[in-house]
Amino acid sequence: MGQAALPSGRTTYPDLIRLDGQTQVVLGAGQGIGREAARALSQAGATVVCVDVDSTRRAAVVRETDGIDIGADVTRRDDLRRVAREAKQATGRLDGVIDVVGRALWKPLLETDEDDVASQFQVSFGHAVPVLQELADAFTAGGAVTFVTSLAAHSGAPGAALYGAAKAGLVSLVRSAAVELGPAGVRVNAVSPGYTRTARSRPLPAAELARRVGRVPLRRVGTAADIAAALLYLQSGLAGFITGQVLVVDGGVSTRPTYE
């Protein structure tokens, strides 16, 4: 179902990005990257299970995608188990998960406390383990899981110590999960966005925004659609032989030298 390339002559490359007949779950579908990812999956033919804690945001994306509405707190294992059960009851199958759930804590390291550590790791990393255990384990016949990490996982930044560490843990989890789940036909990957303007982005003064744009080789900041396009690719058959990888989507920022 779109997860593996077919022999030459039996399909076309545009066919491989189609997700017709598949059921794809988006965790954190209510806004920003999650909402755009749900749109992308729907346009590629998938039935999209839109999962979010906010019923108003969730209802809006369900209308846009003609998707399935499931309210859940993804930090709760029982909720994730229910998502898998209800998704399969509604469509008869489960083929993929995109997980965009995370929360960035911007706080100087020496000012953080135990509650900050626990909260940051639970929301940005800890929930990913039961996502794999409860959702990926329920896939119908192989499938794909793609997590959204962050450029903070690959480099240091003031105030991003806990967030970066949590996302770096997620990167490591992706690689090991890919090895363990690969024999079952499950691919596990991640997308690491650079600065991306969404409704949840930290507001930046005009001068700071201009400075950031000036450091991007493509001379603009990312959009939710940029990230959703990468997520769709990794969920599709075009990426059928790709697993355990992290795709950085940052307009080229990470290719620049640290000191210039």
C-alpha positions as CSV (number, residue, x, y, z in Angstrom):
1,M,0.0,0.0,0.0
2,G,2.5,2.6,-1.1
3,Q,5.2,1.6,1.3
4,A,7.6,-0.2,-1.1
5,A,8.7,0.5,-4.7
6,L,7.3,-1.9,-7.2
7,P,9.3,-3.6,-10.0
8,S,10.3,-1.3,-12.9
9,G,7.5,-1.1,-15.5
10,R,4.7,-1.9,-13.0
11,T,4.3,1.6,-11.6
12,T,5.3,5.2,-12.0
13,Y,7.0,7.5,-9.5
14,P,4.0,9.7,-9.1
15,D,2.1,6.5,-8.2
16,L,4.5,5.9,-5.3
17,I,3.6,9.1,-3.5
18,R,-0.1,8.2,-3.5
19,L,-1.6,6.8,-0.3
20,D,-4.9,5.7,-1.6
21,G,-6.6,3.1,0.7
22,Q,-4.3,3.9,3.6
23,T,-5.2,5.0,7.1
24,Q,-2.6,7.6,8.4
25,V,-2.7,9.0,11.9
26,V,-1.4,12.5,12.7
27,L,-0.7,13.2,16.3
28,G,-0.9,16.9,17.0
29,A,-3.1,17.5,13.9
30,G,-4.8,20.6,15.2
31,Q,-2.5,23.4,14.1
32,G,0.8,24.3,12.4
33,I,2.9,21.5,11.0
34,G,0.4,18.9,12.1
35,R,-2.5,20.5,10.4
36,E,-0.5,20.9,7.1
37,A,0.7,17.3,7.3
38,A,-2.9,16.1,7.6
39,R,-3.8,18.1,4.5
40,A,-0.9,16.7,2.6
41,L,-1.8,13.1,3.5
42,S,-5.4,13.7,2.6
43,Q,-4.5,15.2,-0.8
44,A,-2.3,12.1,-1.4
45,G,-5.4,9.9,-0.9
46,A,-5.1,8.7,2.7
47,T,-7.9,8.6,5.2
48,V,-6.4,10.8,8.0
49,V,-7.0,10.2,11.7
50,C,-6.7,13.7,13.2
51,V,-5.6,13.4,16.8
52,D,-5.4,16.5,19.1
53,V,-6.4,17.5,22.7
54,D,-8.1,20.6,21.4
55,S,-11.6,19.8,20.1
56,T,-12.1,23.1,18.2
57,R,-8.7,22.8,16.3
58,R,-9.3,19.2,15.7
59,A,-12.8,19.7,14.2
60,A,-11.4,22.3,11.8
61,V,-8.8,20.0,10.3
62,V,-11.3,17.1,10.2
63,R,-13.5,19.3,8.0
64,E,-10.6,20.2,5.8
65,T,-9.5,16.7,5.3
66,D,-12.7,14.7,5.6
67,G,-10.8,12.9,8.3
68,I,-11.6,10.9,11.4
69,D,-11.9,12.9,14.7
70,I,-10.2,11.4,17.7
71,G,-9.5,13.4,20.8
72,A,-6.6,12.1,22.8
73,D,-3.7,13.1,25.1
74,V,-0.7,11.4,23.4
75,T,1.3,11.5,26.7
76,R,-1.2,8.9,28.0
77,R,-0.6,5.3,26.9
78,D,-4.2,4.4,27.3
79,D,-5.2,7.2,24.9
80,L,-2.7,6.0,22.3
81,R,-4.0,2.5,22.6
82,R,-7.5,3.8,22.1
83,V,-6.4,5.8,19.0
84,A,-5.0,2.6,17.4
85,R,-8.2,0.7,18.2
86,E,-10.6,3.4,17.0
87,A,-8.6,4.0,13.8
88,K,-8.7,0.4,12.9
89,Q,-12.4,0.1,13.8
90,A,-13.2,3.0,11.5
91,T,-11.3,2.0,8.5
92,G,-10.2,-1.6,8.9
93,R,-6.5,-0.8,8.8
94,L,-3.6,1.3,10.1
95,D,-0.7,2.2,7.9
96,G,1.3,5.1,9.3
97,V,1.8,7.7,11.9
98,I,3.1,11.3,11.8
99,D,4.0,12.6,15.3
100,V,4.5,16.3,15.6
101,V,3.8,16.6,19.3
102,G,6.4,18.5,21.3
103,R,6.8,21.7,23.3
104,A,9.9,23.9,23.3
105,L,11.1,25.3,26.6
106,W,13.3,28.3,26.1
107,K,15.0,28.8,29.4
108,P,18.6,29.3,30.5
109,L,20.0,25.9,31.7
110,L,21.0,27.2,35.1
111,E,17.5,28.4,35.8
112,T,15.8,25.1,35.0
113,D,14.4,22.8,37.7
114,E,13.3,19.2,38.0
115,D,9.8,20.0,36.9
116,D,11.2,21.6,33.7
117,V,13.3,18.5,33.0
118,A,10.4,16.1,33.6
119,S,7.9,18.1,31.5
120,Q,10.2,18.7,28.6
121,F,11.3,15.1,28.3
122,Q,7.8,13.7,28.7
123,V,6.2,15.9,26.0
124,S,9.1,16.0,23.5
125,F,10.6,12.5,23.9
126,G,8.9,10.2,26.4
127,H,5.6,9.8,24.6
128,A,7.4,8.6,21.5
129,V,8.1,5.2,23.0
130,P,4.4,4.3,23.6
131,V,3.6,5.7,20.1
132,L,5.8,3.0,18.7
133,Q,4.6,0.3,21.1
134,E,0.9,1.0,20.7
135,L,0.5,2.4,17.2
136,A,3.3,1.0,15.1
137,D,2.8,-2.4,16.6
138,A,-0.8,-2.2,15.4
139,F,0.0,-1.6,11.8
140,T,-1.9,-3.8,9.3
141,A,1.1,-4.8,7.2
142,G,4.2,-2.8,7.7
143,G,4.0,1.0,7.6
144,A,5.8,4.2,8.4
145,V,6.3,6.3,11.4
146,T,7.8,9.8,11.1
147,F,8.6,12.0,14.1
148,V,9.2,15.7,14.0
149,T,12.4,16.6,15.8
150,S,14.3,19.9,15.6
151,L,17.5,21.4,14.4
152,A,18.1,21.9,18.2
153,A,18.8,18.2,18.3
154,H,21.9,18.7,16.2
155,S,23.3,21.9,17.5
156,G,23.5,24.1,20.6
157,A,21.6,27.3,21.2
158,P,21.1,29.5,24.3
159,G,18.1,28.5,26.3
160,A,17.5,25.3,24.3
161,A,19.4,22.8,26.4
162,L,16.5,20.7,27.6
163,Y,14.6,20.9,24.3
164,G,17.6,20.0,22.3
165,A,18.5,17.1,24.6
166,A,15.0,15.7,24.4
167,K,14.9,16.0,20.6
168,A,18.4,14.4,20.4
169,G,17.0,11.5,22.4
170,L,14.2,11.2,19.9
171,V,16.7,11.1,17.0
172,S,18.5,8.2,18.7
173,L,15.3,6.4,19.4
174,V,14.4,6.7,15.7
175,R,17.6,5.0,14.7
176,S,17.3,2.1,17.1
177,A,13.6,1.7,16.5
178,A,14.3,1.4,12.7
179,V,16.6,-1.5,13.4
180,E,14.2,-3.3,15.6
181,L,11.0,-2.8,13.7
182,G,12.5,-3.1,10.2
183,P,12.0,-6.9,10.0
184,A,8.3,-6.3,10.4
185,G,8.3,-3.9,7.5
186,V,8.0,-0.8,9.7
187,R,10.0,2.2,8.7
188,V,10.9,4.8,11.3
189,N,12.3,8.3,10.3
190,A,12.3,11.9,11.5
191,V,12.2,15.4,10.1
192,S,14.3,18.1,11.8
193,P,13.0,21.5,10.9
194,G,15.0,24.7,11.2
195,Y,13.2,27.9,12.2
196,T,9.7,27.5,10.8
197,R,7.0,30.2,11.0
198,T,3.7,28.8,12.4
199,A,1.1,30.0,14.8
200,R,3.2,28.4,17.6
201,S,6.5,30.0,16.6
202,R,8.2,32.4,19.0
203,P,7.5,35.9,17.8
204,L,10.7,37.5,16.6
205,P,11.5,41.2,16.4
206,A,11.8,42.4,12.8
207,A,15.6,42.9,13.1
208,E,16.1,39.3,14.5
209,L,13.9,37.8,11.8
210,A,15.9,39.7,9.1
211,R,19.1,38.4,10.7
212,R,17.9,34.8,10.5
213,V,16.7,35.1,7.0
214,G,20.1,36.5,6.1
215,R,21.8,33.4,7.4
216,V,19.6,31.0,5.4
217,P,21.1,30.2,2.0
218,L,17.7,30.1,0.4
219,R,17.0,33.5,2.0
220,R,13.7,32.7,3.7
221,V,12.4,30.9,6.8
222,G,10.6,27.6,6.6
223,T,6.8,27.2,6.4
224,A,4.5,24.4,7.7
225,A,4.1,23.4,4.0
226,D,7.8,22.9,3.7
227,I,7.8,20.4,6.6
228,A,4.6,18.7,5.5
229,A,6.1,18.0,2.1
230,A,9.0,16.2,3.7
231,L,6.7,14.3,6.0
232,L,4.6,13.2,3.1
233,Y,7.7,12.0,1.2
234,L,8.8,9.9,4.1
235,Q,5.3,8.3,4.6
236,S,5.1,7.4,0.9
237,G,6.4,4.7,-1.3
238,L,9.0,7.1,-2.7
239,A,10.8,6.5,0.6
240,G,10.1,2.8,0.7
241,F,13.8,1.9,1.3
242,I,14.5,4.7,3.7
243,T,14.5,4.0,7.5
244,G,16.4,5.2,10.5
245,Q,17.1,8.6,8.9
246,V,16.7,12.2,9.9
247,L,15.9,14.6,7.1
248,V,16.9,18.2,8.0
249,V,14.6,20.8,6.5
250,D,16.2,24.2,7.2
251,G,16.9,25.9,3.9
252,G,20.6,25.1,4.2
253,V,21.3,26.7,7.6
254,S,23.1,23.7,9.0
255,T,25.5,23.6,6.1
256,R,27.0,26.9,7.0
257,P,30.2,27.2,9.1
258,T,29.6,27.9,12.8
259,Y,32.0,30.9,12.7
260,E,32.0,33.3,9.7
